[in-house]
């Protein structure tokens, strides 16, 4: 398997967009959808920014932001699974990918820390 984190983070954002298009809109789901779309698509954007970082400090900062957004995505996916139980299984699948991204980005962050 060709491992490309830029592609993987972009695909995650795309998968969330596709998923959110089918979620019914109401007073509960609207804010959840809004929060999740921002967090999930921000992961890839921050990873791309990290790839073009001007310094190691800037790189680490952008990776940390991407990790935080992946972690936040897990929260919003959990809330959507509870708010719209018919879509809980797909939300859980996306949650697993967000969790894996969180772990990968945390590992990168740790490698950036001075020993």
Protein Blocks (a to p, Z undefined) as FASTA:
>chain_A
ZZdfklmmmmmmmmmmmmmmmpccdfklmmmmmmmmmmmmmmmmmmmmmmmpcbfklmmm
mmmmmmmmmmmmmmmmmmmmmmmmmlmmmmmmmmmmmmmmmmmmmmmmmmmpcZZ
